[in-house]
Amino acid sequence: MSASFKVTGMDVSGCNGILFAVDDLSAAVATVKAGGVPVEGEWETPVCSMAMIHDTGGNIVVLHKRKTLRCEIDRYARRV
């Protein structure tokens, strides 16, 4: 079964891909660009920031940095 959805105006239906969580998205993107890899798109949501590239096989690779949400901070504070 193949899912179809849009990522920053790109149709990624039927594509293979993987997502990597990174500690510093800006540094990861800079490293990728310095290596000559084009960044296809960068976007931000209320919960995370992401950048998309393609590997040499044409697969989507997403670099992902999750934001710390206020509710997680509050939940942690109640446990301590």
C-alpha positions as CSV (number, residue, x, y, z in Angstrom):
1,M,0.0,0.0,0.0
2,S,1.4,3.4,-0.9
3,A,0.5,6.6,0.9
4,S,0.2,9.9,-0.9
5,F,0.8,13.3,0.7
6,K,2.4,16.7,0.0
7,V,5.5,18.0,1.6
8,T,6.1,21.7,0.8
9,G,4.4,21.3,-2.5
10,M,6.2,18.1,-3.5
11,D,4.3,15.0,-4.3
12,V,6.0,12.1,-2.4
13,S,3.4,9.4,-3.2
14,G,5.0,6.0,-3.6
15,C,8.4,7.2,-2.4
16,N,10.7,5.5,0.0
17,G,12.3,7.4,2.8
18,I,13.8,7.6,6.3
19,L,13.8,10.2,9.0
20,F,16.8,10.9,11.3
21,A,16.4,12.8,14.5
22,V,19.3,15.3,15.0
23,D,20.3,17.3,18.0
24,D,21.2,20.4,16.0
25,L,19.3,20.8,12.7
26,S,21.1,23.9,11.6
27,A,24.5,22.2,12.0
28,A,23.2,19.1,10.2
29,V,21.9,21.1,7.3
30,A,25.2,23.1,7.1
31,T,27.1,19.8,7.0
32,V,24.9,18.4,4.2
33,K,25.2,21.6,2.1
34,A,29.0,21.7,2.7
35,G,29.2,18.2,1.2
36,G,27.5,19.4,-1.9
37,V,24.1,17.7,-1.2
38,P,21.2,19.9,-2.2
39,V,18.5,20.5,0.4
40,E,15.1,20.0,-1.2
41,G,13.1,21.8,1.4
42,E,13.2,23.1,5.0
43,W,10.1,23.6,7.0
44,E,8.8,24.1,10.6
45,T,5.7,22.8,12.3
46,P,4.5,23.6,15.8
47,V,6.3,20.5,17.1
48,C,9.4,20.2,15.0
49,S,11.7,21.5,12.3
50,M,12.8,19.5,9.3
51,A,14.9,19.5,6.2
52,M,14.6,17.1,3.3
53,I,17.3,15.7,1.0
54,H,17.6,12.7,-1.3
55,D,20.1,9.9,-1.0
56,T,22.0,8.6,-4.1
57,G,19.2,6.1,-4.7
58,G,16.6,8.9,-4.9
59,N,15.1,8.0,-1.5
60,I,13.8,10.8,0.7
61,V,15.9,11.5,3.8
62,V,14.5,13.9,6.4
63,L,16.6,15.5,9.1
64,H,14.3,16.2,12.1
65,K,14.6,18.2,15.3
66,R,11.7,17.9,17.7
67,K,10.8,21.0,19.7
68,T,10.4,20.8,23.5
69,L,6.7,21.4,24.1
70,R,5.4,23.3,27.1
71,C,3.3,20.3,28.2
72,E,6.4,18.1,28.3
73,I,8.2,20.7,30.5
74,D,5.2,20.9,32.8
75,R,4.9,17.1,33.0
76,Y,8.6,16.8,33.8
77,A,8.4,19.5,36.5
78,R,5.6,17.6,38.2
79,R,7.7,14.5,38.4
80,V,10.7,16.2,40.0
